[in-house]
Amino acid sequence: MTSNTILLILLALVIAFVFSYFQYLYKAKNKSKINLFLAFLRFLSVFGLLLLLINPIISRKTIETIKTPLPVVIDNSSSIKDLKADKVALEVFEKLKNNSSLSEKFDVQAYQFDEDVTPSDTIDFKGKQSNIDAVAKSLNSVYKNQSYPTVLISDGNQTSGEDYVFTFNPNNKVFPLVVGDTTANFDLKIAQLNVNKYAFHKNKFPVEVFLNYTGTKSVNANFKIALGNSVLNEQTVAFSPNKKSVNLNVLLPADKVGLQLLKATISSKEQEKNVYNNTKNFAVEVIDQKTEIALISSISHPDLGAIKRSIETNAQRKVTIFKPNEIKSIENYNVLILYQPNVSFKSIFDQNKNARINTWIITGNNTDFNFLSQNQGGFEFKMSSQKEDYLATFNAQFNLFALDNIGFEQFPPLENAYGTITSKSNATTLLSSSIRGIETNQPLMVFSEEKGSRNAFLFGENIWKWRAESYLQKKSFEDFDIFLDKTIQFLASNNSRKSLVVTHERFYNSGENIEINAQYFNKNYELDEKARLTINVTNTKTKAVKKYDLLRASNAFKVNLDGLSAGNYSFTVKELNSNSSYSSTFEVLDFDIEKQFVNPDLNKLKQLASQTKGSVYMPNQVDALIKKLLDDENYKAIQKTIVKKSPLIDWIWLLVLIAVSLATEWFVRKYNGLL
């Protein structure tokens, strides 16, 4: 409070005293107790009102003690129970969480994790995945810019996420508390099996297998891959204490069209503690056709390689790059991609007038727009020589096929000539364009479907930057590649549109997300947001039926069928208002990744502790861990002095006091006949 404010308050005291004295005591014949009481009330009222006018700022100091956070994180995945360490893990977790000495020094926060990180409400060790990387990212976010230790109760076996050793903040100590038997037992394991989902009939498809061995002596193992009762490949694999892993590459025949379920197995004469990880089921769908795509360009550009790599991530697609004068006949191809057409494309357009092959046209700075206007009927171009950068805006009402917004608005701009693009036919806009945040009301990417012919247009070059940006955002090309795959899928088919379109995989691994998407279109082929979609899922062996409702997503309806046991399933999606339906089948393969482990990953946890300058502890060393945390002088509580300033006018009780004082004065005067 300033000196000026203090002087004003003193002046207010004087004024209030003088005013009350003059009102009730000055020249009073009888200075009774009632007069003195009324003078006091008037003094309070006047002084209170003057204080409100002065409105001094009142400061209050409070001292707050802030303890160092101590996250205690327990692994809630089923691998803890499979290693018979669930009771020990829960025991040490409770001991750390409820330790009074730790609670006095630290702000103990209890968490559990499997696929995600959550507060430790119900620990049941039934998680289907172990994502220690998510723990690191979550703690880095919650305790940003703080120095704190972390106790991680886990077996160290991670089944999803990035390498957690380098995700934890190296400046904050992590103390792994290892649960599970660390004794090395004899174990053969199929660590990983890589195979494409699709293979082509009468071809051979590659299978890559990584085999691991834990043991102290040399052993010969038998590895085989079988299709039903037929053994497709069998070989002997030698292991020793110095050779604990083997990488096999096998070519298998694709002799039969359809979904082929295969089993890889490794075995030996030695007895093993865990035989579940000796077998891995996998599936390959053998198809008898391939989509041939001709990518035609007269120039070299990074877009060409990006488009080819992206499309060919689907084994059903093959992209061949040509110059316009190199392709003799376009009838051998299912889809044409014409990249920045100019007059050299004249023969291509002439051939396609008869062939009527679905086409994707991509324009850019080297496009001859006059030529393009004359040789296709979808759009008319009035373009200048000025170049412009166009940003994308996703159209959530797009309904030609199901596609989520993969972050188009955050992608770098595409470059194209500045001008006016006018549609001459019915076209559906997927992406509209804007220039420096101002909408142009013109398309950036559109699709058309007319008279049995389908076409797509992308008005801008440098789509390779979109693929790169998608990878930077998601650490994967998958979202962008799905976007291009669905574009090609639309162009590769001339089937008339169905009112109910359902997309799903033919097989899923147990523990994976089992998601089925559906779209329902009305008579005008507009996505019907009021559709009522249900799905009946039947286990073909047990005949057990489950019914679900499909929930509305951005531009489709979705249902998640997580939790289905391994087996074959048939299903029917039905729209209740129109009775339209779609039926198909899928299979859930028997594969529980959490049962693959026979020991904790002690080396990984030691590496984590070393990276963060922490230490590894065993369950019988929990007291030593507690002592270590209590003795560490780097973690001390911090006292903060918090000064809260509030103006006097915010004090509601002062207003109440003034009101009570004035009311009491009035009633006393009224009662004593002084009014």
VEXVEX-67917 format. One record per residue (C-alpha): residue in three letters; x, y, z. Coordinates in steps of 0.001 Angstrom, whole numbers, plus 500000, padded with zeros to 6 digits. Layout:
<torses>
ALAXYZ
...
</torses>
This chain:
<torses>
MET500000500000500000
THR501466503367498967
SER501971506368501253
ASN499373508336499290
THR496796505637499958
ILE497623505655503701
LEU497220509444503849
LEU493865509172502058
ILE492682506554504558
LEU493714508769507488
LEU491891511655505866
ALA488828509408505449
LEU488989508584509185
VAL489041512272510043
ILE486184513113507671
ALA484051510228508971
PHE484721511255512581
VAL483979514922511945
PHE480826514079509999
SER479454511733512687
TYR480461514120515499
PHE478797517073513798
GLN475657515002513101
TYR475040513604516553
LEU477320515149519204
TYR477991518749518226
LYS475616521074520177
ALA473805518005521493
LYS471988518821524756
ASN472106515259525939
LYS474993513011524885
SER473161509805525595
LYS474276506276524775
ILE471852506276521824
ASN473541509353520349
LEU476950507784520827
PHE475731504551519189
LEU474217506443516234
ALA477408508467515833
PHE479396505237515738
LEU477084503780513089
ARG477336506945510986
PHE481124506849511376
LEU481229503261510073
SER478972504053507113
VAL480842507172506019
PHE484267505629506552
GLY483221502504504616
LEU481933504572501678
LEU485095506664501602
LEU487205503477501657
LEU485292502220498627
LEU486030505488496836
ILE489725505278497732
ASN489690501541496815
PRO493094500582498290
ILE494825497426497023
ILE495132494807499750
SER498107492409499490
ARG498131488990501137
LYS501126486680501288
THR500843482899501474
ILE503628480327501461
GLU503105477211499314
THR505309474122499481
ILE505789472394496122
LYS507105468849496308
THR509046467127493551
PRO506726464846491556
LEU507497461118491735
PRO505654459143489020
VAL505376455467489976
VAL504376453616486789
ILE503346449952486684
ASP503117447718483608
ASN499503446504483292
SER500049444282480242
SER499296440562480257
SER502980439689479838
ILE503472440458483560
LYS500952437741484450
ASP502438435358481843
LEU505830435773483522
LYS504117435007486877
ALA505223438382488231
ASP501817439993488762
LYS501689439537492547
VAL505238440782493075
ALA504661443763490785
LEU501493444777492617
GLU503156444323496008
VAL506121446624495266
PHE503803449123493556
GLU501620449406496676
LYS504690449635498899
LEU506097452554496916
LYS502752454319496524
ASN501854454123500222
ASN505288454808501736
SER504847457709504174
SER508467458879503933
LEU508254459114500149
SER504922460932500393
GLU506488463428502809
LYS509315464285500418
PHE507649463722497018
ASP504316464251495363
VAL503803460554494562
GLN501695460052491402
ALA500597456495490491
TYR500087455453486852
GLN499549452237484896
PHE500169451510481234
ASP499513449001478500
GLU498576450532475130
ASP498057453921476825
VAL498980455595480091
THR496208456080482657
PRO495896456738486407
SER496214453500488384
ASP492523452840489007
THR492201449130488235
ILE495314447040487782
ASP494340443666486292
PHE497319442785484030
LYS495072442213481011
GLY496535444792478619
LYS497009443528475043
GLN500006445746474254
SER502998447230476103
ASN503879450781475078
ILE506644452105477347
ASP507310454801474751
ALA503853456237475565
VAL504900456457479244
ALA507914458560478337
LYS505939460899476091
SER503141461280478623
LEU505507462116481496
ASN507457464553479319
SER504182466329478576
VAL502685466314482107
TYR505893467319483914
LYS507310469613481273
ASN510376471630482332
GLN510506469895485739
SER513249467824487341
TYR511881464583488787
PRO512677460859489170
THR510519458054487746
VAL510033454523489061
LEU509125452118486237
ILE507795448721487360
SER507962446579484220
ASP509488443588482461
GLY510869445964479808
ASN509250444047476935
GLN507670446575474582
THR505281445509471807
SER504360448886470287
GLY505812452375470040
GLU509284453751469391
ASP512482452819471233
TYR511710453995474756
VAL515355454224475810
PHE515747457452473865
THR512242458846474464
PHE512667459424478201
ASN514213462785479119
PRO517913461999479770
ASN518023464767482422
ASN515432463014484615
LYS516478459789486311
VAL514516456618485636
PHE514719453745488130
PRO513497450545486437
LEU512212447982488913
VAL512472444699487013
VAL509756442097487580
GLY509894438542486263
ASP512488435782486356
THR515733437094484854
THR517275433616484728
ALA518066432799481084
ASN515965429774480082
PHE516335427733476923
ASP514037429318474365
LEU513546429319470608
LYS511449432155469252
ILE510052433457465978
ALA510813437089466767
GLN509376438623463628
LEU507825437531460352
ASN507452439918457431
VAL505185439146454471
ASN503054441144452049
LYS499298440881452480
TYR498861440075448791
ALA500543437749446312
PHE499814437023442667
HIS498594433729441365
LYS501264431382439996
ASN504043433624441323
LYS506281433159444339
PHE506019435502447307
PRO508816436261449792
VAL508652435625453535
GLU511300437098455836
VAL511697435423459240
PHE513824436473462238
LEU514595433619464657
ASN516049434172468141
TYR517671431756470576
THR518323431962474324
GLY520562429286475827
THR524049428213476758
LYS524719425348474364
SER524665424623470635
VAL521408423285469220
ASN519910422378465857
ALA516323423542465361
ASN513768422563462753
PHE511966425422461023
LYS509027424893458680
ILE506178426758457028
ALA502973424817456404
LEU499736425451454548
GLY497221423168456226
ASN498788419701456135
SER501203420603453329
VAL504737421665454291
LEU505862424379451865
ASN509344424899453308
GLU511431423047455885
GLN515036423505456933
THR517449422963459820
VAL518764426052461620
ALA521866425918463839
PHE522207428081466991
SER524996428441469522
PRO525959430780472392
ASN527745432915469783
LYS524956432709467196
LYS521703433663468864
SER519769435001465883
VAL519168433901462301
ASN517496435716459439
LEU515761433496456845
ASN514377434550453462
VAL511972432048451926
LEU510093432061448609
LEU506726430313448714
PRO504448429394445798
ALA501076431124445315
ASP499267428235443648
LYS495705428860444792
VAL493581432002444513
GLY492035433293447734
LEU492989433739451368
GLN495774431334452358
LEU496414430725456084
LEU499959429601456833
LYS501819428610459959
ALA505529429060460715
THR506976426773463398
ILE510373426297465030
SER511127423353467317
SER513939421235468740
LYS514425418196470944
GLU515085420395473988
GLN512308421210476450
GLU511201424842476522
LYS509473426929479186
ASN507481428942476617
VAL506377427216473396
TYR503782429833472430
ASN506455431932470716
ASN507543428926468618
THR504599429367466269
LYS503360432296464228
ASN500241432234462065
PHE500060434539459084
ALA497897434974456012
VAL498366435959452378
GLU495590436730449933
VAL496447435342446508
ILE494906437413443720
ASP494851436727440007
GLN495042440278438664
LYS497067443435439063
THR496219447069438372
GLU498578448363435690
ILE499109452116435823
ALA500898454209433217
LEU502482457377434641
ILE503214459576431627
SER505342462724431789
SER507514464677429401
ILE509612466143432240
SER511591464827435198
HIS510173465757438578
PRO510347464456442189
ASP506558463973442063
LEU506986461019439704
GLY509054458963442121
ALA506852459878445090
ILE503663458884443242
LYS505167455589442039
ARG506498454611445486
SER503260455567447195
ILE500969453661444828
GLU503173450558444776
THR502982450157448560
ASN499855448233447578
ALA501132445039445985
GLN498095445004443689
ARG499373448077441863
LYS502195448402439363
VAL503272451809438046
THR505333452213434875
ILE506760455638433998
PHE506799456649430313
LYS507513459663428184
PRO504595460460425827
ASN506443459163422765
GLU507499455910424471
ILE504069454374425055
LYS502721452652421948
SER499388451372423242
ILE497512452555426305
GLU495027449673426231
ASN497342447500428324
TYR496788449783431325
ASN493906450169433745
VAL494641453768434777
LEU496509456647433134
ILE498247459349435157
LEU499026462280432857
TYR501576464494434568
GLN501604468101433308
PRO500244467442429788
ASN501414469483426822
VAL501244469102423033
SER503469466006423189
PHE500494464213424829
LYS498334464622421702
SER498588460960420707
ILE497713459851424261
PHE494500461891424303
ASP493605460701420787
GLN494029457037421747
ASN492005457513424925
LYS488996458889423031
ASN488355455307421934
ALA489956453389424815
ARG488121455463427490
ILE490642454562430196
ASN490120456336433486
THR492610459173433875
TRP494230461256436589
ILE495518464579435266
ILE498049466531437342
THR498907470099436295
GLY501768472411437221
ASN504136475056435930
ASN504991473069432774
THR501386472361431740
ASP500044473661428412
PHE496604474779429622
ASN495371475794426168
PHE496130472304424894
LEU494527470760427980
SER491323472807427574
GLN490976471563424007
ASN491640467872424698
GLN489455467079427708
GLY485877467975428492
GLY485972468289432247
PHE487449471757432776
GLU488242474978430956
PHE491396476845431918
LYS492122480568431641
MET495568480777433175
SER498246483477433291
SER502005483070433238
GLN502176483981436929
LYS502968481164439361
GLU501031480831442602
ASP501139478682445757
TYR497838476978446626
LEU497022475571450064
ALA494506472748450462
THR491197472732452355
PHE489512469370452945
ASN485849468994451966
ALA484200466997454776
GLN481132466402452555
PHE483124464476449924
ASN481286461183449356
LEU482673459322446343
PHE484681457105448682
ALA485580457027452372
LEU488594459191453151
ASP489640460874456382
ASN491309464261456550
ILE494982463325456916
GLY496014466902457703
PHE495712468421454225
GLU495475471940455693
GLN498930471540457279
PHE500603470347454055
PRO502916472640452062
PRO501299474533449156
LEU501177473109445636
GLU502452475280442796
ASN500342476018439738
ALA499684478830437271
TYR497390481597438521
GLY494049481831436772
THR490466480626436544
ILE489406476967436410
THR485825476405435254
SER484070473045435486
LYS482194471914432359
SER480763468721433899
ASN479599467333437209
ALA482611467121439497
THR482987466405443212
THR485587468436445080
LEU487838466657447553
LEU490174469615448156
SER489524473283447513
SER492300475868447254
SER493274479007449102
ILE496017481593448608
ARG497668482872451790
GLY494579482027453808
ILE492072483528451347
GLU489638481050449774
THR489711481081445958
ASN486402479171445571
GLN488245476989443083
PRO489126473292443295
LEU492539471859444039
MET491623468188443642
VAL488381466928442106
PHE486829463688440857
SER484239463176438159
GLU482083460199437231
GLU480078460396434032
LYS478862457925431395
GLY480861455049432861
SER484117457036432873
ARG485978458229435950
ASN488568460987436090
ALA490565462865438691
PHE492328466228438545
LEU495026467652440801
PHE495763471309440033
GLY499302471722441348
GLU502758470174441404
ASN505054469194444318
ILE502817466532445816
TRP506074464869446911
LYS506219467527449652
TRP502866466282450958
ARG504227462768451357
ALA507321464080453146
GLU505246466300455457
SER502902463397456255
TYR505925461378457344
LEU507236464224459523
GLN503864464527461271
LYS503036460821461695
LYS506457459128461442
SER504924457025458680
PHE503962457318455006
GLU500854455202455646
ASP498215457975455735
PHE499402459578452500
ASP499793456222450764
ILE496224455265451714
PHE495033458568450236
LEU496709457805446894
ASP495639454152447021
LYS491988455146447396
THR492371457580444497
ILE493678454763442282
GLN491056452351443617
PHE488325454777442531
LEU489865455176439076
ALA490592451468438613
SER486923450514438870
ASN484041451435436588
ASN481427449660438700
SER478254451595439205
ARG477999453003442682
LYS476189450971445300
SER474013452518447965
LEU475883450624450739
VAL479679450471450501
VAL481606448533453161
THR485400448348453510
HIS487247445825455675
GLU490287443547455757
ARG490086439835455015
PHE492067438976458145
TYR493235440610461382
ASN495773439620464017
SER494375438992467479
GLY494932442105469591
GLU494876444479466606
ASN492149447047466025
ILE489363445331464068
GLU487641448225462320
ILE484941448051459638
ASN483852451178457730
ALA480614451707455826
GLN478988454439453737
TYR475331454668452799
PHE474251456843449853
ASN470753458091449048
LYS469178458085445578
ASN471152461201444615
TYR474377459430445674
GLU474804461810448601
LEU476150460463451878
ASP473127459920454106
GLU474088461137457565
LYS470756459933458981
ALA471357456330457978
ARG470969453691460714
LEU473606451019460241
THR473996447858462301
ILE476314444876461992
ASN475758441254463042
VAL478993439316463566
THR478782435511463768
ASN481527433126464842
THR481230430382462204
LYS482349427681464667
THR480428428523467847
LYS477546430294466048
ALA477736433024468701
VAL476269436281467365
LYS477180439821468401
LYS475309442915467269
TYR476747446424467098
ASP475679449854465863
LEU477972451665463459
LEU478843455158464701
ARG479043458263462541
ALA482580459448461779
SER483718462321459546
ASN482522460900456228
ALA481635457286457030
PHE480194455016459690
LYS482601452919461759
VAL482526450049464219
ASN485389448691466313
LEU485221444942466979
ASP488176444701469363
GLY488079441734471696
LEU487023439057469213
SER488782435758469839
ALA490710433989467085
GLY488497432275464510
ASN486434432708461351
TYR483611435228461307
SER480813436100458930
PHE479075439449459176
THR476213441436457705
VAL475974445222457652
LYS472389446440457298
GLU470813449877456798
LEU467575449730458801
ASN465587452386456915
SER466075450860453445
ASN466954447240454372
SER470079447469452159
SER472682444975453306
TYR476226443764452694
SER477620440398453789
SER481174439086453869
THR483694437236456057
PHE486974437839457850
GLU489304435841460060
VAL491031436749463313
LEU494407435001463474
ASP495579433506466760
PHE498445435746467793
ASP498992437225471259
ILE502153439300471148
GLU502290439545474949
LYS502892435770475188
GLN506057435946473126
PHE508352436668476074
VAL510031434216478416
ASN512188436725480378
PRO512258440428481180
ASP514342442540478817
LEU516945443302481477
ASN519514444672479038
LYS517044447213477673
LEU516100448412481146
LYS519773448686482113
GLN520333450759478982
LEU517432453027479991
ALA518826453472483497
SER522280454260482112
GLN520855456757479595
THR519031458663482354
LYS521690458233485081
GLY519349456063487141
SER519753452539488513
VAL518102449159487991
TYR516476447456490999
MET514911444056491660
PRO511729443552493721
ASN513757442439496766
GLN515677445734496581
VAL512665448031496895
ASP513833449272500330
ALA517179450238498823
LEU515320452118496067
ILE513261454015498657
LYS516427454931500585
LYS518091456064497357
LEU515195458388496582
LEU515032459775500128
ASP518791460418500280
ASP518994462116496888
GLU519662465802497607
ASN518752466789494046
TYR515071466521494873
LYS513934469041497496
ALA510622470689498138
ILE510413474303497015
GLN508651476993499030
LYS506956479668496997
THR505688482952498384
ILE502472483838496628
VAL501307487442496832
LYS497639487954496066
LYS496488491512495445
SER492820492371495526
PRO491075495789495448
LEU488939496623498475
ILE485877497064496278
ASP485899493290495734
TRP485261492726499465
ILE481576491948499556
TRP481540491975503363
LEU482426495652503438
LEU479342496411501358
VAL477283494248503724
LEU478713496133506750
ILE477823499509505244
ALA474310498342504414
VAL473792496892507934
SER475183500051509538
LEU472863502364507557
ALA469834500104508138
THR470531499844511885
GLU470939503624512152
TRP467598504172510419
PHE465725501675512625
VAL467256503089515862
ARG466296506623514884
LYS462810505495513845
TYR462321503609517109
ASN463412506566519209
GLY461370509114517290
LEU464380510939515873
LEU463093510986512266
</torses>
